[in-house]
Amino acid sequence: MDFSSKLLENAVYEVSQLPGIGKRTALRLVLHLLRQPQEQTQRLSFALQEMRDQIKHCKNCHNISDVDICDICNNPSRDRSIICVVEDIRDVMAIENTSQYRGLYHVLGGKISPMEGVGPHDLTINSLVEKVKGGQVAELIFALSSTMEGDTTNFYIYKQIEAFDVKTSTIARGIAVGDELEYADEVTLGRSILNRVPFENSLKSS
């Protein structure tokens, strides 16, 4: 792809680094920005820079937040004895959109995947185990995607907290095997949370 401007080429290259965006789509987006008022482009640039500089991770659940403790963890109406274990913020948003869950979350930051070089210590598993050790958690809900990596991560966590008095459950398999949580429709996802099953049952059926 030949460019008449090095500045345009650089902008297209950077936009094309975003997931799911090829160079043609990047060029279309960059040209769209060029046609907009300069103030709009500046607002976009400022919003991205401000997000990058100031965004935090909740000290309790590791969710993305503007403050040290996120709004969900700070909400006194949430059931603090139940923790839903998810991969990332997209899963938190998907479950919250169902309005069927009133506990807290724990964001792992990924799944165990030896092929991608991601091990247990690359995730926030240790802090989750410490929460369970504290004795305030009555139930862990495993809500990772039903992939081999998700099942491996569930099992690893289960073995780490097996000795403690905590109930473990997993979302019902209304979510198709291999599907990511964020793409499930709200009704299906909500029912899978409400109809969760003991984690031990999933071990017997696998």
Buried (B, 14 or more C-beta within 10 A) or exposed (E): EEEEEEEBBEBBBEBBEEEEBEEEBBBEBBEEBEEEEEEEBEEEEEEEEEEEEEEEBBEBBBBBBEEEBBEBBEEEEBEBEBBBBBBBBBBBBBBEEBEBBEBBBBBBBBBBBEEEEBEBEBBBBEBBBEBBBEEEBBBBBBBBBBBBBBBBBBBBBBEBBEEBEBEBBBBBBBBEEEBBBBEBEBEBBBBBBEEBBEBEEBEEEE
